[in-house]
Amino acid sequence: MKWFARLWKKVSEHKTAHGEPLYLYIQCEKCGEKLKVLVKKETDLERVYEEEKGGSAYRLIKEAMDSKCFSIITVRAEFDINKDIISRDISNGRFITEEEYLS
């Protein structure tokens, strides 16, 4: 069982090393279904090398499909060098808050 304890320690260290995951809450504009979308900052973000010109450092393009009308919702976001969102856009849906998602 010591091997399991070592493995669990490595997994938990990996989570804290990369920070908390980012969740986006969106709603389909056609059927109204609410979705919770996971964004893994360490793998989902694409590096943008024009950031020296004052632009963003990372870019995200994420697609989600709802289970009612099977519409594809596309989220585009720009992140700074610290991987904080500086702008975001959505097509076929709208952004909602976590409270709206839970209600």
C-alpha positions, 0 to 999 in steps of 0.5 A: 500500500505504500506505492499507492500513498506515493502515487496519491502524493504525486497526484495531489502535488500535481494539482496544487502545482498547476493551480485550481481549474477554471470553470466557465458557466454557459447557457445555450441560446436555443434550448436554454440548457446550462453547462459547466465547462472545465478549462485546464489552464496547463493543457487547454490554453494555446501560447500566443507569441505576439504578447510583446506587442501588448496583446494576450499571452494565451488563447482559448478556443473551447467548444461544448455541446448541450444534450438537449438540442445538440447545439455547439457553443464556442467560447473564445478567451484571451489570457494574460501572462498570469493566465487570468482572463482579459477578454472572452466571447461566446457564440450560440450561447451566453455566459452565466454565473455559478449561481445561475447555473446552480438554480 
